[in-house]
Amino acid sequence: MRGHPHRGGDGREGGAVTRSGRAADGGRTPSAAGAAVGRRIGIGLMYGLWKPRVLGAWRVPATGPVILAVNHTHGLDGPMVMGTAPRPVHFLIKKEAFVGPLDPFLHGIGQVKVDRSGTDRKAVTDALTVLKNDGVLGIFPEGTRGEGDFASLRAGLAYFAVRSGAPVVPVAVLGSAERRSRAVKAVPPLRSRVDVVFGEAFAAGDGSGRRTRTALDAATTRIQERLTAHLAQARRLTGH
């Protein structure tokens, strides 16, 4: 999402959710039970096809809202975190991935569809609902796949962290983009090692609860410093 999410016409940020769990536009909010199913699928696929080495998973708070901030170099990164995180994860995923049979599947496992072309009020509402319900929200703060070095962060992560008060846990996925399988070029070699390193949880805001542009810009800078430092440490630990 570009820029800062803003207030809707009803004066509330990101739209409304009814008591039945349906968003005001009629769509369902992300399902915690669905995310739990997605985690079980992720565990089976990731450990069945590759050899994840998970470091620091104990740093993810066992209860309460959490935001996982994940570097992004390969399409495997999201599923790998879903299959290795100690709790079910609801990822913000670009709407372009919700095509054909993947659309009901991704909705069914509790993932959040986001339109990156502007401020997506439905996605903002869904993400905040995940956190309000003490869930785990997964975000690629760079917004799109790239070098995976946290060099360019969008404002969405800071907004969700400051708005919800949820701690941010940096996550480095390393090894997913370094080599390609001879059989399936789009993925790493089967049974190869992929490292997933979870960092220390931290508060993105300054404790004031302010959500002004200045406060969010400061939070974005704070987040970027912590994520960059975690990535450097993860590379030293794993040798990537």
Secondary structure, DSSP 8 states (H G I E B T S, - for coil): --S---B-TTSSBT--B-TTSBBTTS-B---HHHHHHHHHHHHHHHHHHSEEEEE-GGGS-SSS-EEEEE--SSTTHHHHHHHHSSS--EEEEEGGG--TTHHHHHHHTT-EEE-TTS--HHHHHHHHHHHHTT-EEEE-TTSSSSS-S--S--SHHHHHHHHH---EEEEEEESSSS---SS-TTS--TT-EEEEEE---B--S-SS---SHHHHHHHHHHHHHHHHHHHHHHHHHHT-
